[in-house]
Amino acid sequence: MANTGVDMDPEVARRLFEEGATLVLLGVPLGTELGIDCKSWQVGPRFKGVKMIPPGLHFLHYSSPSSPSCGGEAGPKTGLFLSLRPRDLLLATWDPDEEDLDFSASQSEEAVSRARAGLRDLDPFLGPYPYEALRKWVSLSDRLSAEQAERLRPLSGRVRALGDVVPERQLASAEDRAAQPRNDAACRSMREGLRRLPRMKPRDGTEVRFSVVPERKYPPGATPAEVTRCSLDQSDALEALLRAHHPLRPLQLLGELQFAFVCFLLGGAYDCFEHWKSLLALLCRSDAAVRTHAALYLGLVGVLYHQLGEVPPDFFVDIVSQSNFLTSTLQDFFQSAAGPSVDATLRKRAAKFKAHLTKKFRWDFDADLDDCEPVVVELPGGGATEEELPEGGAMEEEELPEGGAAEA
């Protein structure tokens, strides 16, 4: 049996060896940063893939090294979701022109059969799946199904940190080029400089197919009173999003939240982080929905508990305005969840989550709602530092909503 390199139960190791999936990745350049789920490595001269991968949904991510003349640092990340069955074998070769993995060989039964027949010889060159990080991966993806990941991913299959964009308007004719603002004169303002730049859009097939978060939170033709109400309580916009994208299973919105966070955290895709922020803001500022969608918000507490455990305390602080996106956003949710008509279990879990975040990050969620400045809470006895908290924070896993505690 292969040595996993980690302290693993022998029975689990045996099952993974017999039933785990295998990625055969040939020709990956030396020094490439490659990872699966929550663990990554630099590719060495003997690397030819990953073995003993637990069946299920996984996220493969990699970035090729630049030449020594360009600094030799890793380039922009590329990521893709893989849904693997027991004993699956996927075969890919490195395309040096595209600087990407080409999985087309996996469509050839003959090529896959040859690779499977040669697994015994390949085994010394296959790294074992990082089983010690499986629990973390499950906690970040337990609401995301393979079917939903397939619907959300770009048609190209790749989530790229550096977006592939093209001009919105193709300047094919002389008339089009003549109408373009000239760049041979000095700009007199930032606005003028931005106006001169061509408007860009993602190349067809490269954009993630997220739900559309309504920019306007009020319906067409709304009265001033309705505009004010819908801006303060965005439940109507949330209900519209759920009807359009998740009409039968509103909890799938949590899977979308996890998809966006994983693509940002592991794939470096900043546009996915912006979508995560937009979804979270919509959820947290929908006061009426907190009362009518208790299961959705119970799940949200569990999802955020694990996601926020992966970021540093000052991550969400805007270095320009010094405002904290999460403090102000979650403040609205905690205020709504404390209402007397809210589901009792949700009210209790939200209060525990609020106390956990206050202790871990020293965020004050009871400050004046009109105060945009971040406030640090001084806890009795000086407060606990992050190192003094138990792993995962002060909140016990049995206090999480169903699905919040990951099982490896």
WOGICOR-V905195 format. One record per pair of residues at least 6 apart in sequence whose C-alpha atoms are under 8 Angstrom apart, sorted by the first residue. I is the first residue (numbers start at 0). GAP is how many residues later the second one is. D is the distance in whole Angstrom. If there is no record, write none. Layout:
# WOGICOR-V905195
i:I gap:GAP d:D
i:I gap:GAP d:D
This chain:
# WOGICOR-V905195
i:0 gap:13 d:7
i:0 gap:16 d:7
i:1 gap:15 d:7
i:1 gap:121 d:8
i:2 gap:125 d:8
i:3 gap:9 d:8
i:3 gap:124 d:5
i:3 gap:125 d:8
i:4 gap:123 d:8
i:5 gap:125 d:7
i:5 gap:126 d:7
i:7 gap:123 d:8
i:15 gap:36 d:5
i:15 gap:37 d:7
i:15 gap:38 d:6
i:16 gap:34 d:8
i:16 gap:35 d:5
i:17 gap:34 d:8
i:17 gap:69 d:7
i:18 gap:33 d:7
i:18 gap:35 d:8
i:18 gap:36 d:8
i:18 gap:67 d:5
i:18 gap:68 d:5
i:19 gap:31 d:7
i:19 gap:32 d:4
i:19 gap:33 d:5
i:19 gap:34 d:5
i:19 gap:35 d:6
i:19 gap:66 d:5
i:19 gap:67 d:5
i:19 gap:68 d:7
i:20 gap:30 d:6
i:20 gap:31 d:6
i:20 gap:32 d:5
i:20 gap:33 d:7
i:20 gap:34 d:6
i:20 gap:63 d:7
i:20 gap:64 d:7
i:20 gap:65 d:6
i:20 gap:66 d:5
i:20 gap:67 d:5
i:20 gap:68 d:6
i:21 gap:27 d:8
i:21 gap:28 d:6
i:21 gap:29 d:4
i:21 gap:30 d:6
i:21 gap:31 d:6
i:21 gap:65 d:7
i:21 gap:66 d:6
i:21 gap:67 d:5
i:21 gap:68 d:6
i:22 gap:26 d:5
i:22 gap:27 d:5
i:22 gap:28 d:6
i:22 gap:66 d:6
i:22 gap:67 d:5
i:22 gap:68 d:6
i:22 gap:69 d:8
i:23 gap:24 d:6
i:23 gap:25 d:4
i:23 gap:26 d:7
i:23 gap:65 d:7
i:23 gap:66 d:6
i:23 gap:67 d:5
i:23 gap:68 d:6
i:23 gap:91 d:8
i:23 gap:102 d:8
i:24 gap:23 d:5
i:24 gap:24 d:5
i:24 gap:25 d:8
i:24 gap:66 d:6
i:24 gap:67 d:5
i:24 gap:68 d:6
i:24 gap:69 d:7
i:24 gap:76 d:8
i:25 gap:22 d:5
i:25 gap:23 d:7
i:25 gap:65 d:8
i:25 gap:66 d:6
i:25 gap:67 d:5
i:25 gap:68 d:6
i:26 gap:21 d:7
i:26 gap:66 d:6
i:26 gap:67 d:5
i:27 gap:15 d:7
i:27 gap:19 d:8
i:27 gap:20 d:8
i:27 gap:65 d:7
i:27 gap:66 d:5
i:27 gap:73 d:8
i:28 gap:14 d:7
i:28 gap:35 d:7
i:28 gap:36 d:8
i:28 gap:65 d:8
i:29 gap:12 d:8
i:29 gap:13 d:5
i:29 gap:14 d:5
i:29 gap:15 d:6
i:30 gap:11 d:5
i:30 gap:12 d:5
i:30 gap:13 d:6
i:30 gap:33 d:7
i:30 gap:34 d:6
i:31 gap:10 d:6
i:31 gap:11 d:5
i:31 gap:30 d:7
i:31 gap:31 d:6
i:31 gap:32 d:5
i:31 gap:33 d:5
i:31 gap:42 d:7
i:32 gap:7 d:7
i:32 gap:8 d:6
i:32 gap:9 d:5
i:32 gap:10 d:6
i:32 gap:29 d:5
i:32 gap:30 d:5
i:32 gap:31 d:6
i:32 gap:32 d:7
i:32 gap:41 d:7
i:33 gap:6 d:5
i:33 gap:7 d:5
i:33 gap:8 d:6
i:33 gap:9 d:7
i:33 gap:26 d:8
i:33 gap:27 d:6
i:33 gap:28 d:4
i:33 gap:29 d:7
i:34 gap:6 d:6
i:34 gap:25 d:6
i:34 gap:26 d:5
i:34 gap:27 d:6
i:35 gap:22 d:7
i:35 gap:23 d:6
i:35 gap:24 d:4
i:35 gap:25 d:6
i:35 gap:93 d:8
i:36 gap:21 d:6
i:36 gap:22 d:5
i:36 gap:23 d:6
i:36 gap:24 d:8
i:36 gap:96 d:8
i:36 gap:97 d:8
i:36 gap:100 d:6
i:36 gap:229 d:7
i:37 gap:95 d:6
i:37 gap:96 d:8
i:37 gap:98 d:7
i:37 gap:99 d:6
i:37 gap:228 d:7
i:38 gap:91 d:7
i:38 gap:94 d:7
i:45 gap:79 d:6
i:46 gap:78 d:5
i:46 gap:79 d:6
i:46 gap:80 d:7
i:47 gap:74 d:7
i:47 gap:77 d:5
i:47 gap:78 d:6
i:47 gap:79 d:8
i:48 gap:76 d:7
i:48 gap:77 d:5
i:48 gap:78 d:6
i:49 gap:76 d:5
i:49 gap:77 d:5
i:49 gap:78 d:6
i:49 gap:79 d:6
i:50 gap:75 d:6
i:50 gap:76 d:6
i:50 gap:77 d:5
i:50 gap:78 d:6
i:51 gap:76 d:6
i:51 gap:77 d:6
i:52 gap:75 d:8
i:52 gap:76 d:5
i:53 gap:30 d:8
i:53 gap:32 d:8
i:53 gap:75 d:8
i:54 gap:28 d:8
i:54 gap:29 d:5
i:54 gap:30 d:5
i:54 gap:31 d:5
i:55 gap:27 d:6
i:55 gap:28 d:5
i:55 gap:29 d:6
i:55 gap:90 d:8
i:56 gap:24 d:7
i:56 gap:25 d:6
i:56 gap:26 d:4
i:56 gap:27 d:6
i:56 gap:88 d:7
i:56 gap:89 d:6
i:57 gap:23 d:6
i:57 gap:24 d:5
i:57 gap:25 d:6
i:57 gap:26 d:8
i:58 gap:20 d:7
i:58 gap:21 d:6
i:58 gap:22 d:4
i:58 gap:23 d:6
i:59 gap:19 d:6
i:59 gap:20 d:5
i:59 gap:21 d:6
i:59 gap:22 d:7
i:60 gap:16 d:7
i:60 gap:17 d:6
i:60 gap:18 d:4
i:60 gap:19 d:7
i:60 gap:205 d:7
i:60 gap:206 d:6
i:61 gap:15 d:6
i:61 gap:16 d:6
i:61 gap:17 d:7
i:62 gap:11 d:6
i:62 gap:12 d:5
i:62 gap:13 d:6
i:62 gap:14 d:5
i:62 gap:15 d:6
i:63 gap:10 d:6
i:63 gap:11 d:6
i:63 gap:12 d:8
i:63 gap:13 d:8
i:63 gap:35 d:7
i:64 gap:7 d:6
i:64 gap:8 d:6
i:64 gap:9 d:4
i:64 gap:10 d:6
i:65 gap:6 d:5
i:65 gap:7 d:6
i:65 gap:8 d:6
i:65 gap:9 d:6
i:66 gap:6 d:8
i:75 gap:84 d:7
i:75 gap:85 d:6
i:75 gap:86 d:6
i:75 gap:192 d:8
i:76 gap:83 d:6
i:76 gap:84 d:5
i:76 gap:85 d:7
i:76 gap:190 d:6
i:76 gap:191 d:6
i:77 gap:80 d:6
i:77 gap:81 d:6
i:77 gap:82 d:5
i:77 gap:83 d:6
i:77 gap:189 d:6
i:78 gap:79 d:6
i:78 gap:80 d:5
i:78 gap:81 d:6
i:78 gap:184 d:7
i:78 gap:188 d:6
i:79 gap:77 d:6
i:79 gap:78 d:5
i:79 gap:79 d:6
i:80 gap:68 d:7
i:80 gap:69 d:8
i:80 gap:72 d:8
i:80 gap:76 d:8
i:82 gap:63 d:6
i:88 gap:17 d:8
i:88 gap:23 d:7
i:88 gap:27 d:7
i:89 gap:13 d:7
i:89 gap:16 d:5
i:89 gap:22 d:7
i:90 gap:12 d:6
i:90 gap:13 d:8
i:90 gap:14 d:6
i:90 gap:15 d:5
i:90 gap:21 d:7
i:90 gap:24 d:8
i:91 gap:9 d:6
i:91 gap:10 d:5
i:91 gap:11 d:4
i:91 gap:12 d:7
i:91 gap:13 d:6
i:91 gap:14 d:7
i:92 gap:8 d:6
i:92 gap:9 d:5
i:92 gap:10 d:7
i:92 gap:12 d:8
i:93 gap:6 d:6
i:93 gap:7 d:5
i:93 gap:8 d:6
i:94 gap:6 d:6
i:94 gap:7 d:6
i:104 gap:6 d:6
i:104 gap:7 d:7
i:105 gap:6 d:6
i:133 gap:274 d:6
i:134 gap:271 d:6
i:134 gap:272 d:6
i:134 gap:273 d:5
i:135 gap:270 d:7
i:137 gap:268 d:6
i:137 gap:269 d:7
i:137 gap:270 d:7
i:138 gap:164 d:8
i:138 gap:167 d:6
i:138 gap:265 d:7
i:138 gap:266 d:7
i:138 gap:267 d:4
i:138 gap:268 d:8
i:139 gap:118 d:6
i:139 gap:122 d:7
i:139 gap:163 d:7
i:139 gap:166 d:7
i:139 gap:167 d:7
i:140 gap:114 d:7
i:140 gap:117 d:6
i:140 gap:118 d:7
i:140 gap:121 d:8
i:141 gap:113 d:8
i:141 gap:261 d:7
i:141 gap:264 d:7
i:142 gap:109 d:7
i:142 gap:111 d:6
i:142 gap:112 d:5
i:142 gap:115 d:7
i:142 gap:260 d:8
i:143 gap:108 d:8
i:143 gap:110 d:8
i:143 gap:111 d:4
i:143 gap:112 d:7
i:143 gap:114 d:7
i:143 gap:115 d:7
i:144 gap:110 d:7
i:147 gap:104 d:8
i:147 gap:107 d:7
i:147 gap:108 d:8
i:148 gap:110 d:7
i:150 gap:58 d:7
i:151 gap:56 d:6
i:151 gap:57 d:5
i:151 gap:58 d:6
i:151 gap:104 d:8
i:152 gap:6 d:7
i:152 gap:54 d:8
i:152 gap:55 d:5
i:152 gap:56 d:6
i:153 gap:51 d:6
i:153 gap:52 d:5
i:153 gap:53 d:5
i:153 gap:54 d:5
i:153 gap:55 d:6
i:154 gap:50 d:5
i:154 gap:51 d:6
i:154 gap:52 d:8
i:155 gap:49 d:5
i:155 gap:50 d:6
i:156 gap:49 d:8
i:157 gap:48 d:7
i:158 gap:47 d:8
i:158 gap:49 d:7
i:158 gap:104 d:7
i:158 gap:108 d:7
i:158 gap:110 d:7
i:159 gap:107 d:7
i:159 gap:108 d:8
i:159 gap:109 d:6
i:160 gap:106 d:6
i:160 gap:107 d:5
i:160 gap:108 d:4
i:160 gap:109 d:7
i:161 gap:107 d:7
i:162 gap:39 d:7
i:162 gap:43 d:8
i:163 gap:38 d:6
i:163 gap:39 d:6
i:163 gap:42 d:7
i:164 gap:35 d:6
i:164 gap:36 d:5
i:164 gap:37 d:4
i:164 gap:38 d:5
i:165 gap:34 d:5
i:165 gap:35 d:6
i:165 gap:36 d:6
i:165 gap:37 d:6
i:166 gap:31 d:6
i:166 gap:32 d:6
i:166 gap:33 d:4
i:166 gap:34 d:6
i:167 gap:30 d:8
i:167 gap:31 d:6
i:167 gap:32 d:5
i:167 gap:33 d:6
i:168 gap:30 d:7
i:170 gap:6 d:6
i:179 gap:16 d:8
i:180 gap:14 d:8
i:180 gap:15 d:5
i:181 gap:14 d:7
i:182 gap:13 d:7
i:186 gap:6 d:6
i:209 gap:46 d:7
i:209 gap:65 d:8
i:210 gap:30 d:7
i:210 gap:34 d:6
i:211 gap:29 d:7
i:212 gap:24 d:8
i:212 gap:28 d:7
i:212 gap:65 d:7
i:212 gap:66 d:7
i:212 gap:69 d:8
i:213 gap:23 d:6
i:213 gap:27 d:7
i:216 gap:10 d:8
i:216 gap:13 d:6
i:216 gap:14 d:6
i:216 gap:17 d:6
i:216 gap:19 d:7
i:216 gap:20 d:5
i:217 gap:8 d:7
i:217 gap:9 d:6
i:217 gap:12 d:5
i:217 gap:13 d:7
i:217 gap:18 d:7
i:217 gap:19 d:7
i:229 gap:6 d:7
i:229 gap:7 d:8
i:231 gap:53 d:7
i:232 gap:52 d:6
i:232 gap:53 d:5
i:232 gap:54 d:5
i:232 gap:55 d:7
i:233 gap:48 d:7
i:233 gap:51 d:6
i:233 gap:52 d:5
i:233 gap:53 d:7
i:234 gap:47 d:8
i:234 gap:50 d:7
i:234 gap:51 d:4
i:234 gap:52 d:6
i:234 gap:53 d:6
i:234 gap:54 d:5
i:235 gap:50 d:8
i:236 gap:45 d:8
i:237 gap:44 d:6
i:237 gap:45 d:7
i:237 gap:48 d:7
i:237 gap:51 d:8
i:241 gap:8 d:6
i:241 gap:11 d:8
i:245 gap:6 d:7
i:245 gap:7 d:7
i:249 gap:46 d:7
i:250 gap:44 d:8
i:250 gap:45 d:5
i:250 gap:48 d:8
i:253 gap:42 d:8
i:253 gap:45 d:7
i:253 gap:46 d:7
i:253 gap:49 d:7
i:256 gap:19 d:6
i:256 gap:22 d:7
i:256 gap:23 d:8
i:257 gap:45 d:8
i:259 gap:12 d:5
i:259 gap:13 d:6
i:259 gap:15 d:7
i:259 gap:16 d:6
i:260 gap:11 d:7
i:260 gap:12 d:6
i:260 gap:15 d:6
i:260 gap:46 d:8
i:262 gap:6 d:6
i:262 gap:9 d:6
i:262 gap:10 d:8
i:263 gap:6 d:6
i:263 gap:7 d:8
i:263 gap:8 d:6
i:263 gap:9 d:5
i:279 gap:49 d:8
i:280 gap:48 d:6
i:282 gap:50 d:8
i:283 gap:45 d:6
i:283 gap:46 d:6
i:283 gap:48 d:6
i:283 gap:49 d:5
i:284 gap:44 d:7
i:284 gap:47 d:6
i:284 gap:48 d:6
i:285 gap:47 d:8
i:286 gap:46 d:7
i:286 gap:49 d:5
i:289 gap:7 d:7
i:289 gap:43 d:8
i:289 gap:46 d:7
i:289 gap:47 d:7
i:289 gap:52 d:7
i:290 gap:46 d:8
i:290 gap:50 d:7
i:290 gap:51 d:5
i:290 gap:52 d:7
i:293 gap:48 d:8
i:293 gap:49 d:6
i:293 gap:52 d:6
i:296 gap:49 d:7
i:297 gap:48 d:6
i:297 gap:51 d:7
i:297 gap:103 d:6
i:297 gap:104 d:8
i:298 gap:102 d:6
i:298 gap:103 d:7
i:298 gap:104 d:7
i:298 gap:105 d:7
i:300 gap:48 d:8
i:300 gap:49 d:7
i:300 gap:52 d:7
i:300 gap:99 d:7
i:300 gap:100 d:7
i:300 gap:103 d:8
i:301 gap:98 d:6
i:301 gap:99 d:6
i:301 gap:100 d:8
i:301 gap:101 d:7
i:301 gap:102 d:4
i:301 gap:103 d:7
i:302 gap:101 d:6
i:304 gap:48 d:8
i:304 gap:99 d:8
i:305 gap:86 d:8
i:305 gap:98 d:8
i:308 gap:83 d:6
i:308 gap:84 d:8
i:312 gap:48 d:6
i:315 gap:8 d:6
i:315 gap:9 d:6
i:315 gap:10 d:6
i:316 gap:6 d:6
i:316 gap:7 d:4
i:316 gap:8 d:7
i:317 gap:6 d:6
i:317 gap:7 d:8
i:321 gap:51 d:7
i:321 gap:52 d:7
i:322 gap:49 d:6
i:322 gap:50 d:6
i:322 gap:51 d:6
i:323 gap:49 d:8
i:323 gap:50 d:6
i:326 gap:36 d:7
i:326 gap:37 d:7
i:326 gap:38 d:6
i:326 gap:47 d:8
i:327 gap:37 d:8
i:327 gap:41 d:8
i:327 gap:44 d:8
i:329 gap:35 d:8
i:330 gap:34 d:5
i:330 gap:35 d:7
i:330 gap:38 d:8
i:333 gap:16 d:6
i:333 gap:17 d:7
i:333 gap:20 d:7
i:333 gap:31 d:8
i:336 gap:9 d:7
i:336 gap:10 d:5
i:336 gap:13 d:7
i:337 gap:9 d:6
i:337 gap:12 d:8
i:337 gap:13 d:8
i:338 gap:8 d:8
i:348 gap:50 d:7
i:348 gap:51 d:7
i:348 gap:52 d:7
i:351 gap:43 d:7
i:351 gap:47 d:8
i:352 gap:42 d:7
i:353 gap:11 d:8
i:355 gap:37 d:7
i:355 gap:38 d:6
i:355 gap:39 d:6
i:356 gap:6 d:7
i:357 gap:6 d:6
i:357 gap:7 d:8
i:357 gap:19 d:7
i:358 gap:20 d:8
i:358 gap:24 d:7
i:358 gap:25 d:7
i:358 gap:35 d:8
i:359 gap:24 d:7
i:359 gap:25 d:7
i:359 gap:26 d:6
i:359 gap:29 d:7
i:359 gap:33 d:7
i:359 gap:34 d:8
i:360 gap:25 d:8
i:361 gap:14 d:5
i:361 gap:15 d:5
i:361 gap:16 d:7
i:361 gap:17 d:8
i:362 gap:11 d:8
i:362 gap:12 d:6
i:362 gap:13 d:5
i:362 gap:14 d:6
i:363 gap:11 d:6
i:363 gap:12 d:6
i:363 gap:13 d:6
i:366 gap:8 d:8
i:385 gap:7 d:8
i:396 gap:7 d:8
i:396 gap:8 d:6
i:397 gap:7 d:8
